[in-house]
């Protein structure tokens, strides 16, 4: 199971246990903003290399992904990490969304 599938499965399970409203569950599951950047640079051997980076913001505001510059990272993985960050900060700060 990949990171987004596992994250979504675990969240749906927790939402059912907590009795979350379906609107709240959906708002916590869908990215609010996604940013993709492409960094191209010269390597020491003179060749060019290009890497994509992703930042994703979810409902409660924190963004995740500033360090995700790697050829094997994709937006789905960063989104899963952003969801986890959102839920963690929501619980830690005691935020209750409308």
Rosetta blueprint (number, residue, H / E / L):
1 X L
2 X L
3 X H
4 X H
5 X H
6 X H
7 X H
8 X H
9 X H
10 X H
11 X H
12 X H
13 X H
14 X H
15 X H
16 X H
17 X H
18 X H
19 X L
20 X L
21 X L
22 X H
23 X H
24 X H
25 X H
26 X H
27 X H
28 X H
29 X H
30 X L
31 X L
32 X L
33 X E
34 X E
35 X E
36 X E
37 X E
38 X E
39 X E
40 X E
41 X E
42 X E
43 X L
44 X L
45 X L
46 X L
47 X L
48 X E
49 X E
50 X E
51 X E
52 X E
53 X E
54 X E
55 X E
56 X E
57 X E
58 X L
59 X L
60 X L
61 X L
62 X L
63 X E
64 X E
65 X L
66 X L
67 X L
68 X L
69 X L
70 X L
71 X L
72 X L
73 X L
74 X L
75 X H
76 X H
77 X H
78 X H
79 X H
80 X H
81 X H
82 X H
83 X H
84 X H
85 X H
86 X H
87 X H
88 X H
89 X H
90 X H
91 X H
92 X H
93 X H
94 X L
95 X L
96 X L
97 X L
98 X L
